[in-house]
Amino acid sequence: MPDWKRTIRERLSGLKLDSAREEEIVDELAQHLQDRYEFSLSEGASEVQARRQALDELSGGRLAEELRSIRRPIALDPIGVPHRKGGPLSGFIPDLKIAFRNMRTKLAFSVMVIGMLALGVAGNAAIFSIFDGLFLRPLPFADAERLIDLDETAPKWNLHFVGISNPDFYLWRKNNGSFDGMAFFTGGSFNFSDRGTAQRILGGQVTYDLLDVLGLKPVLGRGFLLEEDKPGGAKVAMLGYDFWQRVFQGDRNVLGRDVKLNEEPYTVVGVLPREAVLPERAELWTPLAADPDPKKSNGWYLNGIGRLKHGVSTQQAEADLVRVHKAAIQDGQKVNEITSPILTPLRDRYLGDFRTVSHILLGGVGVVLLIACVNVAALMMVRGSARAREIAIRTAIGASRGRIIRQLFTENLVLAATGGVLGVLLGELCLRGMLSLMPADNLPRWIHFSLDWRFATFCVVITGAAAVLSGLVPVLQASRVDARGSLQDAGVRSSLSRGRRVTLGALVVCEIGLALILSIGAGLLLEAFRKVLNVDPGFRPENVISYRVNLPESKYKKPEQQIAFFETLVEKLRSVPGVKSVGATSAAPFGGHWGNFWEAEGHPLGPNDKNPVVLQVVATPEYFSAIGMTFLEGRPFRLDEADLKFTHTVVVNETFAKYYWPAKSPIGKRIRHQGSNGEWVEVVGVTRDEKHYGLDQEMKPSVFLPFRGTPQDSMSIVLRSSIDPQMLIAPSREIVRQMDAGLPMFDVRTMTDRVNKSLWARRAYSWLFGAFALIAVVLAAAGIYGVVSYAVSQRTQEIGIRMALGAQPGQVLRHTLAGGMLLVSAGVVLGLAGALGAVRLLQSLLFGVSSKEPTVYGAVILGVVLIGLLANAIPARRAASVDPMRALRFE
Amino acid sequence: MLYIELQHMATQPLDRELKKGSAELLILSLVEARPRHGYEISKLIEERSQGTLRFQLASLYPLLYRLESRGWIQGRWVEKAGQRRRRYYRLTTEGRKVLALQRRGWQQFAEAIRRITGIEYA
C-alpha cells in the first residue's frame, strides 16, 4: 500500500498547523486516498494506475493554499447566505475585520501602499498650506479685494517702486474719482520710553484715515482726527495691540497717558486692533502730518493704500490716477515728470516675490501627487490581478460579484484611509519643519500658516480614489469572466493579460518620466543655489558682527553732536580686546537702500540715457576694512578729507566705475549730486561690488561718502573680531550705556547670519524641490521594483522551464534586466522631452544657470538610470536564481 | 481544487447563478439524512450527477472544514466494527436552517428558469 500519509504531510509542510490538527487532517485525507485507491483496484485498474488516479485527487489544486485559507475562515466567507440579519452596515464590520487582517498578513505590500499614499499626501498638504497662507487666504481686512497698494514708478531711474511724495498724495486724494478712500503711511523707528524704561521700537506714521480705509475699528479709544494729521497738530499716538499687551499688560487706563517717543511726549488716544498690521511690524502709530507744500517735499517715501469704489477695476483706477497726475504736470504743479502712479493689488505687492516660487513648488507637489497615484494604482492593479484566482474561487463557491467587490472595496478603502490619515499627520510635521526654515520677519504679520484641512482632504480623496479604483479594475474584470475559465486559468497561475501588462508598463514609464522632470528641475535649482553660495559677496562676512544705534533728535540734533558721538563710540570700541577693526556705516550689506542721483564730470546725460539710482552709503574710513571690502584701485578716504562744509573725496564701487568710465581708471575723476551745481568730489578708490541687496541680486552703482561730511543720526556699527564675534556684544552694550544710558543697541547680528538670512527663500525652495525630486525618484524606483518583481513571480514557471532547457542564470538575468531597463529608458526619454519644456518655467530662479545645463542633465539621467538598474536588479537576481526543479514542482 | 463541470449548461450568466452556493448546497443536502464521511460524499456527488459533477479531495476537504468552522456541519471520528476509523460529518441545527434557506433560494431560481424556458428540471 502506498504511503499516503507521507505524501500528504509533504503537501501540508508549509502550513505550520498544530501537530494534533495536522495529524487529524493527514489521517482523514489518507483514508480518502486509500478508499479511492481501493475503488480503482476494484474496477480492474493496475496498482500503478490506481495509485496515479488517487494522487490525481491531490494534484488538481493547491491543497495547502486552500487549507491555509480555512485557518482564516472569515477571509473566504462571502457566501451568498447572510450569517445574521441586520442593517445595511451589518456586513461592513466583518469586511473591515477581514481588511485589517489582510493588511497584516500582506504587511510589506500594505506598508508600501500606505507609505506611498502618506508621502504623496504629506508633501502636497504641507506645501499647499504654505501656498494657501501666502496667496489664497483673505487678508485680515474687510472687503480686502478692493484694497490696492498705491505707489509711484520711475523706469528712468531704474526703480519699479519709488514711493509717493507728499504733494502727490494730496493731489491724488483730492482729484481721483475711483476710490472710496486713500490713506498713506511710512514706517519709522522710535526710542520709546515710559516711566524709566527705554527701548527701540518700530512704528508707523499714518494719515488719519488709514484705519477707515482698511475697514478696522480701534479696540480702545479712538482713531486720529483730521486736525491731528496736519503739520503742527497734537502729538498723539495709538498703541499696537501686541505692544499694548506686552508693555501695558492690556491696561484699559492707558488712554490719556503720556509716553515719550524720541524724548517727546505723546498722548495715547487709542489701541489698534490686532489686524492693523501696517506698516510692517509697527508697534504704534502716530499721525503722518505731512506737509502738502511741494517746496517742503522731502522726496518719495510714502506707502499708500486705496479702497476702490465698488465696480472699479485696478486698471481703471490706475488710468484715473495717471490722468490726475498728467493734468497736474500740465498745470505746472508737479516738480518731477519722471514718476507716475502704479497700482497693485495689496497681496501681490507684499507677496509678489514668492509667487513664482510657490507656483513652482506647487507644480512639484502636483507631480509627486501624480506619481504617488500612479504608483499606488500600479501596485493595486498588480495585487488585484494576483487575487483574480481567489475571486474566481469565491465566485465558484457562491459569492456574488457585488459581495466580492464590496469586500475588496473595503480592503482598498482601509489601505487608502490609513495612508491618508498618516499622510495628514506627516503633513502637519512637514509644515512645521518648513516653517522652522522660514525666518518670521521676512513675511507680513497677517500671514499665518496652518495645515489646510480642505486640501489635505482633497489629497486623501485623490490618492485614495486612485488606490481604490485601480485596485478594483482587475477585480471587476476577474469577477466578470466565467468562473470555470478563470479557475482553469487560475489553476495554471493567475497572470496579467497582455493589455494589463501594457498598462502597467505605461504607468511605470510615466512615473519615471515625471520623476526625471522633477529631478532635473531640482538639479537646476540646487546648481543655481550652489552658484549663489559661491558668489563673491564683495566683503568677508566671517567674524563680523554689527548692530544699530539711533540718536534721538531731541538730544543729538546738531550734526556735530552726531559726529562726536559715533566717532567716540568707534574709538572706544577699537580698544576692546578682540576687536580687529571697527567702523560705522549708514547701511551695512543687506541693510537697506538709500538712493540718490549722481553725475560724472565730462559725462553729461543725454535725454534718453538711463539715469540709474545710485546707492549712497555713508561710512567712517575704517568701515571698509571692518566689513572686509576689497579695493580694486586706490584707497579709502581719510578722516581729514571731509568736514561739515566740504567733502573732498569719495569711494565708488565697480558698477559705478564701469557705468561712467567704462574703459578708464576712475581714480582722480570727479562726481557730484545730479543738478546740484555743487563742488565736484574726487574719486580716490574703487571697491569690488558688495552684494548689498542679496547674493543673487543685481548690484546698483554705489558711492561711499565720508561720515564727517554727511553725518547721520542712525548708524550701523561693524566690528571685525579676532575672537568669536558674539563675545563683543556685552562690552559693546556696556560702552553704549556708559555714553548714553537711554540709547538702545538693536538689530545685533553676525554678518554670516545676515548672509544666511538673505538666502533663506532660495535655500528653502531649492531644498524643498530637491526633497520632492527625491521622493519622486524613490516612488518611481518602488514602482519599477514592484512591477518587475511581479512579472518575475508570474514567470517563475516559465523561467524554470527555460533553465531546465539549458538557459544559463546569466541569460535569465540579462533578459529580465533588459525588460525592466526598457521601461526605464522609455521613461528617461519621455522625461527628457518633458523636462526641456518644463524647466523653462524655472528660468527666472536659475541665477544664470542654463536651463539646459548638460552636467545637471547628465547627472540626473545617470542617477535615475542607476536607481532604475538597482530596482530591476533585485527581482532580476531572484529570477536568475530560480531553481528549475522547484519552479516546476511548484504547480 | 474545486472543479465543477457544468458542460451541459454553457451559457455564462446562468452558470454563475447555478454555481452560486451549489457546492455547499450539495454537501449540506447529502449529510442531511445521515452522517457521511468525505469519500462517501465525493462518490455520491459523482454517482448521482452521473459523472457531471466531480469533487476532488483538494477542494472537497477545505470546503468541509470551512462548513465545519462555520458550525453548519460537525465532524466526528467513528470506528465501526471491521472498518477503519473514519470521520463522519453530520448536519447541525444551524446547518439545517442554512440548508432550508439555500434550498428555497435554489428552488425559486429553478422555478424562475422553468417559467421562462419551459424546461423541467429534476
Contacts between the chains, C-beta under 8 A, distances in Angstrom:
chain1	res1	chain2	res2	distance
A	24	B	87	7.9
A	25	B	61	7.4
A	27	B	85	7.3
A	27	B	87	7.8
A	28	B	38	6.6
A	28	B	61	7.1
A	28	B	86	7.9
A	28	B	87	4.9
A	29	B	57	6.3
A	29	B	61	6.3
A	31	B	37	7.7
A	31	B	39	7.1
A	31	B	84	6.3
A	31	B	85	7.6
A	31	B	86	5.9
A	31	B	87	7.7
A	32	B	38	5.4
A	32	B	39	4.7
A	32	B	42	7.7
A	32	B	57	5.4
A	32	B	61	7.6
A	33	B	57	7.0
A	34	B	84	7.8
A	35	B	39	4.1
A	36	B	39	6.8
A	36	B	57	7.8
A	39	B	43	7.9
A	56	B	56	7.5
A	57	B	56	4.9
A	57	B	57	3.9
A	57	B	58	6.7
A	58	B	56	7.9
A	58	B	57	6.1
A	58	B	58	5.8
A	59	B	58	7.7
A	60	B	1	4.9
A	60	B	3	5.7
A	60	B	56	4.3
A	60	B	58	5.4
A	60	B	59	7.0
A	61	B	1	2.1
A	61	B	2	7.0
A	61	B	3	7.6
A	61	B	56	7.0
A	61	B	58	4.3
A	61	B	59	5.6
A	62	B	1	6.6
A	62	B	58	7.2
A	63	B	57	7.5
A	63	B	58	4.2
A	63	B	61	7.8
A	63	B	62	7.5
A	66	B	1	7.1
A	66	B	58	6.4
A	66	B	59	6.6
A	66	B	62	3.8
A	67	B	61	7.7
A	67	B	62	5.6
A	67	B	65	7.3
A	69	B	62	7.2
A	70	B	62	5.3
A	70	B	65	4.7
A	70	B	66	5.5
A	70	B	69	6.7
A	73	B	66	5.9
A	73	B	69	4.3
A	73	B	70	6.7
A	76	B	66	7.0
A	79	B	21	6.5
A	79	B	24	6.5
A	80	B	20	5.4
A	80	B	21	5.0
A	80	B	102	7.9
A	80	B	105	7.5
A	81	B	21	6.9
A	81	B	98	5.8
A	81	B	101	6.0
A	81	B	102	6.2
A	393	B	1	7.9
A	393	B	2	6.6
A	395	B	16	6.7
A	395	B	19	7.5
A	396	B	2	5.7
A	396	B	4	6.8
A	396	B	19	5.7
A	396	B	23	7.4
A	397	B	2	6.7
A	397	B	19	7.9
A	397	B	21	7.8
A	397	B	23	5.3
A	397	B	24	6.9
A	397	B	63	7.1
A	398	B	19	7.0
A	398	B	20	4.6
A	398	B	21	3.8
A	398	B	22	7.0
A	398	B	23	7.0
A	398	B	24	6.3
A	399	B	20	8.0
A	400	B	20	6.9
A	401	B	16	7.8
A	482	B	12	4.6
A	482	B	15	5.7
A	482	B	16	7.1
A	483	B	15	7.0
A	483	B	16	6.5
A	483	B	19	6.1
A	484	B	4	7.6
A	484	B	6	7.3
A	484	B	15	7.2
A	487	B	1	7.1
A	487	B	2	7.1
A	487	B	3	7.4
A	491	B	1	6.1
